[in-house]
Amino acid sequence: MNEVCRGVRATLAGKPIEIIADATVLATGGCGQVYRYTTNPQVATGDGFAIAHRAGVRLADMEFVQFHPTALETPENPLALISEAVRGEGAVLLDDAGTRFMLKRHRLAELAPRDIVAREIFRVRSHGDRVWLDSRKLGKSFEKRFPGIFALCRARGIDPSRDLIPVIPAAHYMMGGVVTDLAGRSSLVRLYAAGEVSRTGVHGANRLASNSLLEGLVFAERVARDMVTLPAAKGAPPRTAWTAPPLEDRGAAQVAADHVRQVMWEHAGIDRTAKGLRTCLDLLEGITERLPVGATEEANMAETARLIAESALLRKESRGGHYRSDFPRSKRKWRGKHIEW
């Protein structure tokens, strides 16, 4: 690629603008909002992945999405998070019958890796049961040990010292994204990526808890340090007139976004199969074709969702945050192999 990034086009207060820059940083966050259930804020719609892909920037590992096992099950978007630390203090998972199902699924029971716990909760729920986190043995000490979690539960009418906490897995973190070097440089000259939109390589197939701080803080500083050493770009690029069409049907755009989220949850989420992923891709194509004019964010959601689903279809094994029930084991030939775009 011989092209150079010289800035961005954007809309500000509905008006199209063009910003020329010697260096540009893509720091748009993750893409949890492409799934029906997520802990990510509503702005995490995957725009950065789609923007980079359209510009021909190298992406990789888009199939590796981490699902947190225990989000608080409410009608909200995003969902509040119930930390693993609660399970670490002795809380256990129960189905509707009161059975502690993780005991038969992994030697570490509730403290098994996130992907395993999320998958088992998903399995129980697929049989019609809800799943509950039982922290009642902590009693009054719950509030002292977890004051933030206690407050968010109480605000929703749940007392963790006396009540079962309804939980559901939720899309939490994207391990893949824009491929960068250790200075945050992407494959497009003068374009950097930092944070969850990047694929620095530090996470592998299954992010360790709190390693997002590494990507957001350490690599952000590396990007800043590298940017200031860049020589000024030669010559100003020609400015071009362009228009950003207004959204013509907000209701239809919202329906499309909700459809993307449901399709991805059902077919490209915690448990994936070739049949489901092909269905997902067909449905995403139809959603894209029906998008109203000006539905930029929804188009980006659909494109990022497509990259996830296609990558998941290509990786015919299970590894880390990517699980295929038709290929439930990791394969040696896939070790160290990356699906790139």
N, C-alpha and C positions, 0 to 999 in steps of 0.2 A: 504494500500500500504506500503510495507516494503522496497521499493527500495530507493536509495539515488542518487541524482544528483552529479556527480563528475567532471563536466566540459562539454565541447562541442566538437563536430567534425565540422570542417568547411573547406572551401577551401580559400586559400590565393594566389592570383596571379595564379589561376588555379591548385595549388598544395594542396592535402589533408593534413590537420593538425589535431592534437588532443591536446586540451588544458585541462590540469588537474587543478582543482581549488577546494578550500575548500567551496566556495559559488559561485553561478552563478546567474546573473540577466538577465531576459528576458525583454528587453526594445526595442522591434521591431516596436512600433507604431501601427497604425490602419490598416484598410483594405479598404479604400475608392476606391482603384484601382480595386476592383472587380466589380465596377459599371461603366457604360458608361460615366457618368458625375460625376466628383468629384472635390473637392477643395484640396484633399490630394496630396502630392508629389508622383512621380512615384515609389518611393521605398515602398510605403504603400500598399503592395500586400497581406497582411494578413499572412505572413510567420510564425510569432510567434504563432498565434492561431493554425495553422496546426501542427507545430512542437510540441507544448505542447500536442495537442490531440493525436498525434501518440505515445507520451511518457506516455500516460495514466493520464495526469494531468487534474484536474477537471476544467471544463469551465462552464459558465452559461450565460444566458440572451443574447445569440447570435442573437436573433430576433430583438433586440432593436438597430436599426441604425438610427441616426439622419440625416435628409436631410435639408441642408440650403436652404431657398426659393429663394435667389437671388444671384446666381453666374452670372458673366458676360458671356453671350452666345457668345462664339467664338469657332473656331476649335481647341483651345489649350487643352493640357492636362498637368497639372491640370488647372482648370478654376480659374480665379481671383474672389475674393469675394467682393460683394457690401454689406457693413455692414448694419445691422438693424438700425443703428444710422441715416442713410440717410432717412429711412422711419419715424424715430422718429422726424426728422426735418421738415417733411411735404411732402416728396415724396410719390406718389401714384402709384398703379399698374393699368395698362390699357390693354385691349385686342386690337386686330387689328382694331376694330370699334371705339376705343377710350372710351370704357365703363369701368368705375371703378367698377369692378366685386366684390371686397371684401366687399363693402357696404352691400350687401344682404347675405353675408355668415357668418359674425360674427360681434358682436356689437363693437369690437375693430378694425374692418376693417383691414387695412394693419399692425396693431400692434398686431394682434392675435398671439397666440403661433406659433412657427416655423412649427410644423407639420401640422397645419391647413392651414397656408399660402402656404406651399409647396404643399399640396394636392390640393388646389384650382388652383394654377398655373399649376400643372400637368393636372388637369381636363380641363382647358381652352386649353392647348396645345394638349390634346388628341382629341379635336374637330377641329384641324387644324390651330388654331390661334397661333401666337407668343404672348409673353407677354412682356410688356415694363414698365420700371420704369420711371415715369415722375417727374423729379426734377427741371423742368424749373422755377418753382415759386421761387426757391432759388436764381436764377440769378447768378450774379457775386460773391455772398457770398459763393457759393458752394466750390470754390477753397480755400477760407480761412478756412472754417469749416472742409473740408475733403481733404486736400492737397494730401494725398497718393492715395485716390480713384480717385481724379481728374486727377492725373498724369497717372495712369494706364489706365483710359478711353481715355485720350488724345493720349496716345501711340498707341491706337487702332483706332484712327480716330473719337472718339466721344467727343463732348463737352457737358458735363452734364448741363451747363447753358442754352444751346439752343436745344440740341438733346435729343430724347428719348433713354433710355439705355435698350438694349435687355437683358433680364434675363431668367434664367432657374434654377430649383432646382438641387441640386447636393449633392451626398453623402458627409457627413461632419465629422461625429464622431461616433465611436462605443462605446456604453454604456456597452456592455457585454465583456466577455473575460475570462482570467485566474483568477479564484477565489482566492483572497488573504485575509489574516487577516489584522489587522490594522498596522502590521509591514511589510506588503508586502510579507509574506511567502505564497507560493503556497502549494498545497496538496502533492507535491513531496519534500521530505526533502532536504534542502540546495539549493532549487531553489526558487528564488524570481521573482516577476514580478512588473514592475513599468511603469506608463504612460498609454497610450491608450490600450495597449495589456492586461492590467489587468482589473479585475472586482472587484473593492474595495467595491462597494455598495453605493458610495456617489452620484451617478447620478440617480438611479432609472431607470424609463423607458424613461426619457426624460431629457437629460442634460440641466442645466441652462447655459447661456452664461458665458464664462470665467472659469467655473468649471474645465476645463481641466488643468488649472494652479494648482489647488489643487492636482490633480492626478500626475502631472508631477513634481511639486516642493516639496510639503509637503510629499507625500508618497515616493518620491525618497530619501529624507533626512531620513525618517524613515527606509527605507531599508538599507541605509548606516550605520546608527547607530546600527541596529540590527546585520548586518553582522560582524561588528568588534568585537562583543561579542561572536561570534561562536568559540568554541574550534576547534583546528585543527583536520581535519578528520584523523582517524587512518588508517595507511597503504596506500600505493599507489596502485590504481587500476591497473590491468594488461593492458598494452598498446596492442592494437590490430591493425593489419595491415588492412587497408581498402583503397578503391579507390573510387574516385568520377568520374563517367563516364562523359566525355565531351558532351556538347550539339551537337547532330548529325545533327540537322536541325533547324537553328535559325528562318528561315522563317515560318516553320510549328508551332513553339512555339509561335511566335507572333500572328499568325492567331488564335491559341487556346486561347491566352490571350484576344484578341479582342472579341472572341466568348463568353467567360465567362462574360465579361463586358456587352455585349449586352443582353445576356440571363438574367442576374441578373436585369438589368435595366427594361426589359420588364415584367418580371414575379415575381421578389422578391424585388421590390423597394418600391416606395411610396404607391402604391395601390396593395394589394395582395389578391388573392383568392385561394381556395383549388385547383381549376383546373389549374390555372397558376403556382402555386408552384409545383404541380406534374409534369407539363410539364417541368418546370425549372430543377427539379431533374433528370428527364429522359435525358434531353439535357446535363447536367453536367456529367452524367455517361458516355455518349458517347464521350464527349470531353476528359475526363480522359483516356478512353480506347485508344484514338488515339494520345495521347501525344508522341512526339518523345523521345528517350532515352536522359537522361540528362536534361530534362526540369523541373528542380527542382522548380523554382519560379512559373511556370505555374501550376505545380501539387499542390503547396501550395495554389495558388489562387482558384483552383477548389475545394480543400478540405474545405477551409474557406467558400467559397460560399455555399457548400453543408450544412455545419453546420448552416449557416444563414437560408437557405431555409427550412431545416427540422425543425428547431426551430419555424419558422414562421408558418409552416403547423400544428405543434402540438398546438400552442397557438390559440384557436378558440375564439378569441375576438379581440378588438382593445384597445390598451393602449399605451400612449406616442408615441414613434417613430414607433411603430408597428401598422399598419392599415390594417384590413381585410374588404373589402367592402361586403363580404358575412357574416361577423360578425362585423357590424360597431360600436357596443357599448361595453363598458367595462362590464365585468361580475364579480359579487361579489365573486364567487367561485374561480376566477383566481387571486384575490387580494393577494399579498404577495407570490404567487406561482412562483417558478423559474424552468425553463427548464434547466437541467444540462446534461453535457456530461462527 
